[in-house]
Amino acid sequence: MSRFIAPRPLTLQTLKPRNPLVAASRMRQAGRHAGGNTRQQARRELQRAIAETSERSP
């Protein structure tokens, strides 16, 4: 008489863990940064205004 042997659980090994954010990141397009000079211009204008007010004060 043969003994009943329970089937072994089937385990699949994946090669690498899957990241769900990868597909979204691959769809993004890179581009140049437009208008990066505005912050520097605003800083220079602010420095000029501060220098003018400090020259006027006694």
Legacy VTK file of the C-alpha trace (Angstrom):
# vtk DataFile Version 3.0
C-alpha trace
ASCII
DATASET POLYDATA
POINTS 58 float
0.000 0.000 0.000
1.363 3.425 -0.970
1.360 6.326 1.401
-0.303 9.605 0.489
2.271 12.344 -0.044
1.040 15.924 -0.016
2.077 17.980 -3.055
4.922 20.351 -2.404
4.137 24.049 -2.713
5.324 25.528 -5.963
7.688 28.449 -5.448
8.895 30.585 -8.301
12.060 32.566 -7.888
12.185 35.880 -9.670
15.543 37.129 -10.801
15.183 40.646 -9.412
12.611 42.331 -7.213
10.207 44.351 -9.326
9.795 48.046 -8.679
6.404 49.422 -9.759
7.857 52.918 -10.241
10.301 51.857 -12.953
7.735 51.854 -15.752
6.660 55.413 -14.919
10.247 56.652 -14.722
11.122 55.202 -18.112
8.251 57.086 -19.744
9.516 60.470 -18.554
11.354 62.639 -21.038
14.355 64.714 -20.078
14.627 68.273 -21.271
16.641 71.386 -20.753
15.844 73.699 -17.893
14.279 76.862 -19.231
14.406 80.183 -17.436
17.115 79.343 -14.925
18.508 82.862 -15.079
15.530 84.569 -13.426
16.529 83.644 -9.882
20.028 85.049 -10.356
18.628 88.266 -11.848
16.248 88.706 -8.933
19.113 88.170 -6.485
21.273 90.780 -8.237
18.428 93.317 -8.251
17.844 92.727 -4.555
21.545 93.198 -3.796
21.556 96.448 -5.797
18.509 97.709 -3.916
20.115 96.879 -0.573
23.332 98.595 -1.613
21.439 101.717 -2.701
19.518 101.961 0.561
22.670 101.454 2.622
24.465 104.234 0.677
21.586 106.659 1.267
21.343 106.093 5.004
23.671 108.261 7.196
LINES 1 59
58 0 1 2 3 4 5 6 7 8 9 10 11 12 13 14 15 16 17 18 19 20 21 22 23 24 25 26 27 28 29 30 31 32 33 34 35 36 37 38 39 40 41 42 43 44 45 46 47 48 49 50 51 52 53 54 55 56 57
